[in-house]
Amino acid sequence: MHKLEWIQNKITQKDVLLKHCNSWRALGKKIVFTNGCFDILHHGHLDYLARAADFGNILIVGVNTDASVKKLKGNDRPIIHENDRAFQVASLLCVDAVILFYEDTPEELIKLLRPDVLAKGGDYTIDKIVGADHVLKSGGTVEIIPFVEGYSTSKLIANIKKL
């Protein structure tokens, strides 16, 4: 398989991803789920995703659609289109699957996929992580990954606007 195909095949839909999850579980794989906007992919994102992947064997990344990002971040965002953000995340070696989600939160996706580990960035506490209760109830864990200081999409955008 060509590298481009390999990347494109990682970007998937709910029904296909659920089948993959069932297959991975049958093979004894530990599934990690995380999500985010990943607008203007930077060192902080890459560090975060690599650390999330270390909590299991399979890393699934939910990427907010453009409409979802606008609700969260305002009308000036996202900078990068949802398909391009999904492609960028899928191109990472540590990522096994990427899915765009249209809802305000990934809660329904987390309930459907039932990951063993839910990972989020250091600006969250477990009580504020959407889906944490579902993962914990099913015997999974929730991991909070510290930020890499000095990296933020909002700061990058602010710095560009100053130029």
N, C-alpha and C positions, 0 to 999 in steps of 0.2 A: 504494500500500500504506500502510495506517495505521501509525503509529509503533509501536504495541503489537505488531502483527503482525511488523514488521521486527525487533524485539527477540526475539520468540519464535522466529522462523525461524533465528536465529543459533545457538540451542541445538539440537544435532543428535546423531545416533547415528554409530557408527563407519563403517557402510557408506555412508551419505550423505556423511559428511565425506571419506572416501577418494575418492569421485567428484568432490567439489568440489576436492580437492587435485589430482587429475589434470587437471581443467579449468583450474585456475589455472596449473599448470605448463605446459600447452599454450599458454597465453596469455603465457608468459614471466614470470610473477609469482614473486617471491621469498617463500617461506613461512617464517614465524617461529613457533616453538612455545614456549610456556612453561606452567608449571603451578603450582598452589598451592591452599591451603585457602580463602583470601580470606574468612575469617570476620571479621565486622565490618569491612567495606570502609572504608579510611581513606586519607588523603593519600599515605602511603607506597606503598600498593598502586597508586593512580592514577598516581603518578609512574613507578613501576616498569613498569606496563603501557604507558604512553605511550612510554617510552624503548625498551621491547622492540619496539613497533610500528615505531619508526624504523629498525630493522635490515632491514626488508623492505617488501613491499607488502601482505602478508596476515598478520594475527596470529590464531593459534589458541591458545585458552587451555583447558588441561585443569584441571578443578576436582575436587578430592578429594570423594568421597561422604562422607556423615556417618560411615559405618562406618570408612572410611579415616582420617578426621580423628581419630576416637576412638583408633585404634591409635597415631597419631602424637603426639597432644596430651593424651590422657587422657579419662576418662569425663565430665568436665565440659564437654567441647567436642564438637562445635561449638556456638556460641551460635545461629547462624543456620542454618536448614535448607538442605540441599544445593540444592533447587530454587530457593530464594530467592537463594542465593549465585550460582548460575548465571545467574539473571535479572538480578541486579545487574551482573555482569561483562558480560553480553551487551548491556546498555543503554549501554555506553561506545562512543563513536564510533570509538576506536582499535582496537576488537576486532571481528574479522570472523566468528569462529566460537567456540563454547563447547561443550565435551563433558565430561560427568561421567565420571570413571573410578573403577572399583570396586577395582582392584588396589592393592596397597601402594605401588607406584611406577608412573609412566607409561611404563616401559620398552617394554612391548609396543605401546603407542599410538605412541610415537616410532618404533619399528621399522616399524610399519604405514604411518604418514604420511610418513616420510622428509623431515622439514623441512630447509630450507636452513640455517636458523639455530636454535640452541637457546639460549634466554635463561634465566638464573637470577639470583637475588638475591645481593648481596654477601657473604652469610654462607657461600657455597660456593666451593670451588676446583674447577677442571676435573676433577681426579681423583675428586671426590666427587659430581659431577653425573650422575645416572642418565640413561643414554642418550647421553651425550657421545661415547662411543667409536663408537657407530653413526653419529652425525651426522658425526664427523670422518672415519671410514672412507669415507663416501659423498661426501666432498669439501665438506661443509658446515663451518660455524663454530660455536663456542660463545662466547657473550657473557655476561660477568658484569656485572650492573648494580649500582652502589653504592646502599646504603640511604640514605633521607632520614632524617637523625638525628631522634630523638625520636618516631618513629612505630612502634608495635608493637601488635598485637592483644593479646598477653599483658599488656603494660603498661596498655593501656586497661581490660582486665578487672580487673587488680589495682587500678587507681585507682577503678573503680566499686565494688569490694568494700570499699574504705576508706570510702565514703560512708555 
